[in-house]
Amino acid sequence: MPLVIPTAVPDEMRIVRVHVAGAVVRRELYDVPAVARLGDAIERAGGPLVTADLDRINLAARVRDGQQITVPERTAAAAATSGGVPVRVNLNRADARELDTLPGIGPVTAERILAHRERHGSFSDPRELRDAGLVNSATWARISELAEAP
């Protein structure tokens, strides 16, 4: 019987499995090369959402087998009050999760906005949220600089 000597597989050929979660398009498990960077794994997940706060993670760090990569979200409220650049949410492209980042918009209102968009088509102006009764004037005052359409 011949002697089998195990050989090391170069990192370039090894595949590791990572879990990409948080503010990305597709949150799930991905097989990536062992030499991949966090940024590579995030791109495999369809890229970051508009609400992603990529400044809070090191995109150049190497991935590890079994690692969970969570892309944090920058909420519109935090951006607006922190003096940072506000994250503008496009009412015609945002999903419920992105709409929920707007101050005063919770999951129920986000779903109402999506249902309205489905029934009536794209928004041509963010003021349609107020005019259609989807948000009250107090909420509109908080989000008017953060919502955009088209």
Phi, psi and omega in degrees: 000127183289150178279125179259121179253118180294140177245147179286138177271128180300146180306326182297337183258344180285146178244136176239158179250130179232156177250116179261124185225176176090220188275064176232165183294312182234108181270109180192187179276143179223142171264123182227158176299146181300339180270002182293157177256164178305320179300323178295316181295322179295321177295322176299331180276016178090001179093170181282153172286164178299335182272000182293142176253082184290345178288346182266002175228156180267099183295340182270353180293145178286148176280159175232148179301132179082003183287140170260124180253109181254117178272115182288157178258145172256113182284151179299322180296317180295318180295321183290326184265346184271355183085358178282179178286122181296145176273117179273134181254123179278118184295339181269345181245341186291143171267180183301322181296317179291319178299324181295344178283345178286137181298131179086355178255110177262187182300323182292313179294322178301316179294323177296321178296316179296319179295319178297317179297321179294317182285321189249358181088187184298152173281139175261342181208138180300334180299343178299333176301313180289314184296328180273000179076018179281332174224153177274175185294327179293316178293319179302319180298327181282332186251355188303328180270354185252343181258141178223153175198146347284000000 
